[in-house]
Amino acid sequence: MGSGQQVSVSITEFNLANPPEGFLEDPFPFYDALLRAAPVLPQPDGSLLVCRHTDLDRIYRDTTLFSSDKKKVFAPKFGAGSPLFEHHTTSLVFSDPPLHTRVRRIMTSALTPRAIARMEPGLVETVDCLLDGLAGAAKVDLIEGFAASIPIQIIGNLLDVPMAERAPLRDWSLAILGALEPALNTDQLAAGHRAVEEFRAYLQDLIARRRASPGDIDTDVLTRLINGEGADGTLSETELIQNCIFILNAGHETTTNLIGNGLALLNDHPDQKQRLLEQPELIKPAIEEVLRFRSPNQLGNRETTAEVDIGGMQVPAGTNLHLLIGAANRDPEVFEKPGVFDVARMPNRHLAFAGGPHVCVGLTLARLEGRVAIERLLHRFPGYRLLPGRVPGGRIRFRGYAALPAELE
C-alpha cells in the first residue's frame, strides 16, 4: 500500500495484534485514519490504542496515573519467571521507581554531554573506516555494511566489550527486541528466550572479569554499574545483568533504523537530499525530521494505575495502553503538513524518544550517531542511490530496513 492510498478496512475494527493487510508495509495511512476517526480505540483483548500527540505527551509525563511496569502484561506473553519475562521486567524501560531511578541515575552520570562529546572523534573514525571499506564496491548494503555496524561498536565501547566478542551482540539484540512485537509465534518466543540466556551467560563472565580488573570510572559504564556510582545503592546481580543487556540492545536496532531510514528518505526525496547537500548546516533538523517522519520505534506502552479520562474515554485501572508514536508524530494538530518530509522543519516536537522521566536515556548519543553517519556518507558519496531490492525490517514496533542495496558512486 502506498502512503497516498486509502485504508480499505473500517478503522474502528483495527486490531494491532492482527493488523490488516498493508499495515506492516505502510502503517501511515492507518495512523492517519486512526487520528481522524478513532484516536483512542479499544482492542479485543481489553487494551487501548492511543495515538494523539497531546495524549501521549500527557501519559509520558504522568508517572502516577500511568505505570511502565509490565509484569501483568508480560507474564502471560512470556511466561512468569521465563528468561524474557525476567529481562523485560527488570530493565530500565519497563520499570518504575525505585529501580528505574537507581539505574537511570547511573546511566545519565556516564552519558553526560561532555562524555558524549568525547565519543565523537572515535565515532567519526569508525564511520570513515566503514566508508573506506565500502568504497569501490559495485554494490553495497547500507544496513549490514554500514548502519548496523555503527551502534554495535559505539555501545560495545560504552561497556568496553572486547572487539573479538562483539559478533553475537546484534543477533541477540534482534531476538530479544523482536519478542516485544504485539503478537509472537513459537519460534520467535523460543529465539528470544535463548538469546536472553546466552546473553546472560556471556555477561556473567564479562562482569566477573571487570570486577577483577575495573575500567576507567569516567568512561566505562559497566564499571559504574558494578560500583553503583551515583545511585542509592548498588544493583543486584540480576538487575546488573539485565540492564547491561538493555544498554546493549537499546541502541542497536533503533539507531540502525535511524541511519537506514534517513538514507532511504533522502534517496526517496531527492529535493531534500539536494537541499541538505547545499546547506549542510541543516543536518541536525534533518535528523529530527527522520525521527519524526519514520520513527525507529513506533510503539510505546503504559498501564493505567487508576480510572482515568483519555481523550474523553473513561479508562479503568489496569488497562494496557499501546502508545502509537508513529501516529503521534504525524498529528496535524501539532505538525504542519505532517505527511511532508522537510529537512528544515522547525519546531519539531516529535516523540521518537518518548518523554517525561522515561525519555530515552541515550537520545543524545543516538542523535550524534545519526548525524555523523549520514553527514559523513553524504560528504563522501553525495551521489549514492538505492537499488531495487530493499528488504523491510518486518516489525510493527520497530520500523526500518533489513537490507538497503545501493550504489555509492
C-alpha positions as CSV (number, residue, x, y, z in Angstrom):
1,M,0.0,0.0,0.0
2,G,1.4,3.4,-0.9
3,S,1.1,6.4,1.5
4,G,-1.3,8.1,-0.8
5,Q,-3.8,5.2,-0.8
6,Q,-6.9,5.0,1.4
7,V,-7.4,2.4,4.1
8,S,-9.8,-0.2,2.9
9,V,-10.9,-1.5,6.3
10,S,-13.1,0.0,8.9
11,I,-10.5,1.7,11.2
12,T,-12.7,1.2,14.2
13,E,-12.1,-2.6,13.7
14,F,-8.3,-2.1,13.6
15,N,-6.6,-4.8,15.8
16,L,-2.9,-4.2,16.5
17,A,-2.4,-7.9,17.4
18,N,-3.8,-8.9,14.0
19,P,-3.3,-5.9,11.7
20,P,-5.0,-5.6,8.3
21,E,-3.2,-6.3,5.1
22,G,-0.8,-3.5,4.1
23,F,-0.2,-2.2,7.7
24,L,3.2,-3.8,8.1
25,E,4.4,-2.4,4.8
26,D,3.0,1.1,5.3
27,P,1.3,1.9,8.6
28,F,1.0,5.6,8.0
29,P,-2.4,5.6,6.1
30,F,-3.8,3.6,9.0
31,Y,-2.3,6.1,11.5
32,D,-3.9,8.9,9.6
33,A,-7.3,7.2,9.7
34,L,-7.0,6.5,13.4
35,L,-6.1,10.1,14.2
36,R,-9.2,11.2,12.2
37,A,-11.8,8.7,13.4
38,A,-10.5,6.7,16.4
39,P,-7.7,8.4,18.3
40,V,-8.5,6.3,21.4
41,L,-9.5,2.8,20.3
42,P,-10.4,-0.2,22.5
43,Q,-8.8,-3.5,21.4
44,P,-10.3,-7.0,21.5
45,D,-8.0,-8.0,24.4
46,G,-9.1,-5.1,26.6
47,S,-6.1,-2.9,25.8
48,L,-6.3,0.5,24.2
49,L,-4.7,2.2,21.3
50,V,-3.8,5.9,21.9
51,C,-2.4,8.0,19.0
52,R,-2.9,11.7,19.6
53,H,0.3,13.7,20.3
54,T,-1.3,15.5,23.2
55,D,-2.5,12.3,24.9
56,L,0.9,10.6,24.5
57,D,2.7,13.7,25.8
58,R,0.5,13.7,28.9
59,I,0.8,10.0,29.5
60,Y,4.6,10.1,29.3
61,R,4.8,12.9,31.8
62,D,2.4,11.5,34.4
63,T,4.1,8.6,36.2
64,T,1.4,8.5,38.9
65,L,-1.6,7.5,36.7
66,F,0.5,5.7,34.1
67,S,2.9,2.9,35.0
68,S,5.8,1.5,33.0
69,D,5.8,-1.8,34.9
70,K,4.9,-4.7,32.6
71,K,4.7,-7.7,34.9
72,K,1.0,-8.1,34.5
73,V,1.2,-7.9,30.7
74,F,4.4,-9.9,30.2
75,A,3.6,-12.8,32.4
76,P,1.0,-14.4,30.1
77,K,3.0,-13.3,27.0
78,F,6.4,-14.7,28.0
79,G,5.7,-17.0,31.0
80,A,6.3,-15.8,34.5
81,G,9.8,-16.4,35.5
82,S,11.0,-17.1,32.0
83,P,14.2,-15.5,30.6
84,L,12.3,-12.9,28.5
85,F,10.0,-12.1,31.5
86,E,12.9,-11.6,33.8
87,H,14.7,-9.4,31.3
88,H,11.9,-7.1,30.2
89,T,10.5,-6.6,33.7
90,T,13.9,-5.8,35.2
91,S,15.4,-3.5,32.6
92,L,15.2,0.3,32.7
93,V,12.5,0.9,30.1
94,F,9.8,-1.4,31.7
95,S,10.4,-0.5,35.3
96,D,9.1,2.1,37.8
97,P,10.9,3.8,40.7
98,P,12.9,2.9,42.8
99,L,14.7,0.6,40.3
100,H,14.2,3.0,37.3
101,T,15.5,5.9,39.4
102,R,18.7,4.0,40.5
103,V,19.6,2.6,37.1
104,R,18.8,5.8,35.2
105,R,21.0,7.9,37.6
106,I,24.0,5.6,36.9
107,M,23.5,5.8,33.1
108,T,22.9,9.6,33.0
109,S,26.0,10.1,35.1
110,A,28.0,8.2,32.5
111,L,26.3,9.8,29.4
112,T,26.8,13.5,30.2
113,P,27.1,15.9,27.3
114,R,30.9,16.2,27.9
115,A,31.3,12.4,27.9
116,I,29.3,12.1,24.7
117,A,31.3,14.9,23.1
118,R,34.5,12.9,23.9
119,M,33.0,10.0,21.8
120,E,32.7,12.0,18.6
121,P,36.3,11.6,17.3
122,G,36.1,7.8,17.8
123,L,32.7,7.7,16.1
124,V,34.0,9.7,13.1
125,E,36.9,7.4,12.8
126,T,34.6,4.3,13.0
127,V,32.3,5.8,10.3
128,D,35.1,6.8,8.0
129,C,36.7,3.3,8.3
130,L,33.4,1.7,7.3
131,L,33.1,4.1,4.3
132,D,36.6,3.2,3.3
133,G,35.6,-0.4,3.3
134,L,32.6,0.3,1.0
135,A,34.5,2.5,-1.5
136,G,35.0,0.9,-4.9
137,A,32.3,-1.8,-4.5
138,A,29.9,-2.1,-7.4
139,K,27.0,-2.7,-4.9
140,V,26.8,-2.4,-1.1
141,D,24.2,-3.0,1.6
142,L,23.9,0.2,3.6
143,I,22.4,-1.7,6.6
144,E,24.7,-4.7,7.0
145,G,27.8,-2.9,5.7
146,F,27.2,0.5,7.4
147,A,24.2,1.4,9.6
148,A,24.1,-1.8,11.7
149,S,27.9,-1.7,12.3
150,I,28.0,1.7,13.9
151,P,25.9,1.2,17.1
152,I,27.5,-2.2,17.7
153,Q,30.9,-0.5,18.0
154,I,29.7,2.5,19.9
155,I,27.6,0.7,22.5
156,G,30.3,-2.0,22.7
157,N,32.7,0.7,23.6
158,L,30.4,2.1,26.3
159,L,30.6,-1.2,28.2
160,D,34.2,-1.9,27.0
161,V,33.2,-5.2,25.4
162,P,36.3,-6.7,23.7
163,M,36.2,-6.3,20.0
164,A,36.6,-10.1,19.4
165,E,33.5,-10.7,21.5
166,R,31.0,-8.4,19.7
167,A,29.9,-10.6,16.9
168,P,26.8,-12.2,18.6
169,L,25.5,-8.9,20.1
170,R,23.3,-7.8,17.2
171,D,21.6,-11.2,16.8
172,W,20.9,-11.4,20.5
173,S,19.5,-7.9,20.4
174,L,17.2,-8.5,17.4
175,A,15.8,-11.7,19.0
176,I,15.1,-10.1,22.4
177,L,13.6,-6.9,21.0
178,G,11.7,-8.9,18.4
179,A,9.8,-10.5,21.4
180,L,8.2,-7.1,22.0
181,E,6.1,-7.4,18.9
182,P,2.3,-7.3,19.6
183,A,2.0,-11.0,18.5
184,L,4.6,-13.8,18.5
185,N,4.9,-17.2,17.1
186,T,6.5,-20.1,19.0
187,D,9.8,-19.8,17.0
188,Q,10.2,-16.1,17.9
189,L,9.4,-16.7,21.5
190,A,12.0,-19.6,21.7
191,A,14.6,-17.4,20.0
192,G,14.0,-14.6,22.4
193,H,14.3,-16.9,25.5
194,R,17.5,-18.4,24.1
195,A,19.1,-15.0,23.3
196,V,18.5,-13.8,26.9
197,E,20.1,-17.0,28.3
198,E,23.1,-16.8,26.0
199,F,23.5,-13.0,26.7
200,R,23.2,-13.5,30.4
201,A,25.9,-16.3,30.4
202,Y,28.2,-14.0,28.4
203,L,27.7,-11.0,30.7
204,Q,28.2,-13.1,33.9
205,D,31.7,-13.8,32.6
206,L,32.3,-10.3,31.4
207,I,31.2,-8.8,34.8
208,A,33.4,-11.3,36.7
209,R,36.4,-10.1,34.6
210,R,35.5,-6.5,35.1
211,R,35.2,-6.9,38.9
212,A,38.7,-8.4,38.8
213,S,40.0,-5.6,36.7
214,P,37.8,-2.5,36.9
215,G,37.8,0.0,34.0
216,D,38.0,3.8,33.9
217,I,35.1,5.0,36.0
218,D,34.8,8.1,33.8
219,T,34.2,6.2,30.6
220,D,33.3,2.6,31.4
221,V,29.6,2.3,32.0
222,L,29.9,-1.3,33.2
223,T,32.3,-0.4,35.9
224,R,29.9,2.4,37.0
225,L,27.0,-0.1,37.1
226,I,29.0,-2.6,39.1
227,N,30.0,0.1,41.6
228,G,26.6,1.7,41.8
229,E,28.2,5.1,41.2
230,G,25.7,7.9,41.6
231,A,22.9,5.6,42.7
232,D,21.1,4.9,46.0
233,G,22.9,1.6,46.5
234,T,24.3,-1.0,44.1
235,L,22.3,-3.2,41.8
236,S,21.6,-6.8,42.5
237,E,23.3,-9.3,40.1
238,T,20.1,-9.8,38.2
239,E,19.5,-6.1,37.9
240,L,23.0,-5.5,36.8
241,I,23.0,-8.2,34.1
242,Q,19.5,-7.4,32.7
243,N,20.3,-3.7,32.5
244,C,23.6,-4.4,30.7
245,I,21.5,-6.4,28.2
246,F,19.2,-3.4,27.9
247,I,22.0,-1.0,27.2
248,L,23.5,-3.2,24.6
249,N,20.1,-3.8,23.0
250,A,18.6,-0.3,23.3
251,G,20.8,1.4,20.7
252,H,21.2,-1.4,18.2
253,E,18.0,-1.7,16.2
254,T,16.8,1.8,16.8
255,T,20.0,3.6,15.8
256,T,20.4,1.2,12.9
257,N,16.9,2.2,11.8
258,L,17.6,5.9,12.3
259,I,20.6,5.8,10.0
260,G,19.0,3.4,7.4
261,N,15.7,5.3,7.4
262,G,17.5,8.6,6.9
263,L,19.5,7.4,4.0
264,A,16.3,5.9,2.4
265,L,14.3,9.0,2.9
266,L,16.9,11.3,1.4
267,N,17.2,8.9,-1.6
268,D,13.4,9.0,-2.0
269,H,13.1,12.8,-1.6
270,P,15.9,14.0,-3.9
271,D,14.9,17.6,-3.5
272,Q,15.5,17.3,0.3
273,K,18.8,15.5,-0.3
274,Q,20.0,18.2,-2.6
275,R,18.9,20.8,-0.1
276,L,21.0,19.1,2.6
277,L,24.0,18.9,0.3
278,E,23.7,22.6,-0.4
279,Q,23.0,23.5,3.2
280,P,25.0,21.0,5.4
281,E,24.1,23.1,8.5
282,L,20.6,21.6,8.2
283,I,21.9,18.1,9.3
284,K,20.6,18.5,12.9
285,P,17.0,19.4,11.9
286,A,17.2,16.8,9.2
287,I,17.9,14.1,11.8
288,E,15.0,15.3,13.9
289,E,12.7,15.1,10.8
290,V,13.8,11.5,10.1
291,L,13.0,10.7,13.8
292,R,9.6,12.2,13.3
293,F,8.7,11.1,9.8
294,R,9.8,7.5,10.2
295,S,10.3,6.9,13.9
296,P,12.7,4.0,14.5
297,N,10.5,3.0,17.5
298,Q,6.8,3.1,16.5
299,L,5.2,1.9,19.7
300,G,5.3,2.5,23.5
301,N,3.3,1.1,26.3
302,R,1.9,2.1,29.7
303,E,-0.6,0.7,32.2
304,T,-3.2,2.8,34.0
305,T,-3.0,2.8,37.8
306,A,-6.4,4.3,38.4
307,E,-9.5,5.1,36.4
308,V,-8.6,8.0,34.1
309,D,-10.0,10.0,31.2
310,I,-8.1,9.7,28.0
311,G,-9.4,11.7,25.1
312,G,-12.9,11.7,26.5
313,M,-13.0,8.0,27.2
314,Q,-13.1,6.6,30.8
315,V,-10.4,4.0,31.1
316,P,-10.4,1.6,34.0
317,A,-7.3,1.0,36.2
318,G,-5.1,-1.8,35.0
319,T,-5.6,-1.1,31.3
320,N,-2.7,-1.7,28.9
321,L,-2.1,1.2,26.6
322,H,-0.4,1.0,23.2
323,L,1.1,4.4,22.5
324,L,1.3,4.9,18.7
325,I,4.4,7.0,18.5
326,G,4.4,6.8,14.7
327,A,0.9,8.3,14.6
328,A,1.5,11.0,17.2
329,N,4.5,12.2,15.2
330,R,2.2,12.9,12.3
331,D,-0.6,14.5,14.2
332,P,-1.9,17.5,12.2
333,E,-2.8,19.3,15.4
334,V,0.9,19.6,16.2
335,F,2.7,19.3,12.8
336,E,2.0,21.4,9.7
337,K,1.7,19.2,6.6
338,P,2.7,16.1,8.7
339,G,2.9,13.9,5.6
340,V,5.7,16.1,4.1
341,F,9.3,15.2,4.7
342,D,11.1,18.5,5.4
343,V,14.8,18.5,6.5
344,A,14.4,22.1,7.7
345,R,11.3,21.5,9.8
346,M,11.3,23.6,13.0
347,P,10.0,23.4,15.6
348,N,9.8,19.6,15.7
349,R,8.2,18.3,18.9
350,H,8.3,14.7,17.9
351,L,8.0,11.9,20.5
352,A,10.5,9.4,18.9
353,F,12.4,9.3,22.2
354,A,9.2,9.1,24.3
355,G,9.1,11.8,27.0
356,G,8.9,12.6,30.7
357,P,11.0,10.7,33.2
358,H,11.3,7.8,30.8
359,V,12.6,9.8,27.9
360,C,15.3,7.8,26.2
361,V,18.5,7.9,28.2
362,G,20.6,7.6,25.1
363,L,18.9,10.2,22.9
364,T,21.9,12.5,22.7
365,L,24.2,9.6,21.7
366,A,21.6,8.3,19.1
367,R,21.4,11.8,17.6
368,L,25.2,12.0,17.4
369,E,25.5,8.6,15.7
370,G,22.7,9.5,13.2
371,R,24.2,12.9,12.4
372,V,27.8,11.7,12.0
373,A,26.8,8.6,9.9
374,I,24.6,10.5,7.5
375,E,26.8,13.6,7.3
376,R,29.9,11.6,6.5
377,L,28.3,9.4,4.0
378,L,26.7,12.3,2.1
379,H,30.1,14.1,2.1
380,R,31.9,11.1,0.8
381,F,29.3,9.8,-1.6
382,P,26.9,12.6,-2.5
383,G,25.6,10.7,-5.5
384,Y,24.7,7.5,-3.7
385,R,21.4,5.9,-4.8
386,L,19.4,2.9,-3.6
387,L,18.9,0.0,-5.9
388,P,15.8,-2.3,-6.2
389,G,15.6,-5.0,-3.6
390,R,15.1,-3.2,-0.3
391,V,14.2,-5.6,2.5
392,P,11.9,-4.1,5.2
393,G,12.6,-4.9,8.8
394,G,9.3,-6.7,9.1
395,R,8.5,-5.3,12.6
396,I,5.5,-3.5,13.9
397,R,7.2,-1.9,16.9
398,F,10.5,-1.1,15.2
399,R,10.5,0.4,11.8
400,G,13.5,0.1,9.5
401,Y,15.2,-2.0,6.9
402,A,16.9,-5.3,7.0
403,A,18.8,-4.5,3.7
404,L,19.3,-1.4,1.6
405,P,21.2,-2.3,-1.6
406,A,22.9,0.8,-3.1
407,E,25.4,2.2,-5.5
408,L,27.7,4.7,-3.9
409,E,29.4,6.2,-7.0
